[in-house]
């Protein structure tokens, strides 16, 4: 489970699709549906940078 007491750069670089608040944040940030975000994470992994690059294609 995500430790909400430990936030910082490591947390910001990874997407945890199992946490509702992260799904909300990242889907809004990238302007995509939650389902599209989940599919992107399953395809390229949890790196926010990799997911962003994938969604831009």
N, C-alpha and C positions, 0 to 999 in steps of 0.2 A: 504494500500500500504506500501511496505517496506521503512523505513526511512534510506536512504543510509548515512545520517549524523551520525547515531547512530550504529556503528559497534562495535563488541566486543564479549565477551564470550557468551552472550545470543543468538546472531546471529549465532555464529559458531556451536551451539548445535542443531539448528533447520533447517529443510529443507523446503523452500518455493517453491513448484513446479509451482507457478504462476509467478515467476520471471525468465526470460530467462537466465540471467547470473548465477543464482543459479542452475538452471537445468544443465547448461554447467559445472559448477564447480563440483557439486556433482556426476554427471554421469562420468566425467573424473576421479575424485578421487576414486570412487569405481570400475571403469573399466566396467561399464554397459551402456546399451542404455538408452536414456531418457525415453522410454516407460517402460522399466523394473524398472527404478528408480521411476517413477510415480506409478506403480503398488505396489511397496514395500511400499511407503509412504501411499498409500490408505489402505494397509493391516495392517501396524504396527504403523502408525502415523508419526509425523514430527520429532521425535527425531533422530538425526544423528546416535547416538549409536545403537538405536533399528533397524534402517534401515541397518546399517552395519552388525549387527549380523544376521539379516534376510537374507541378500544377501550372507553371507558366508555359509549358510546352503545348 
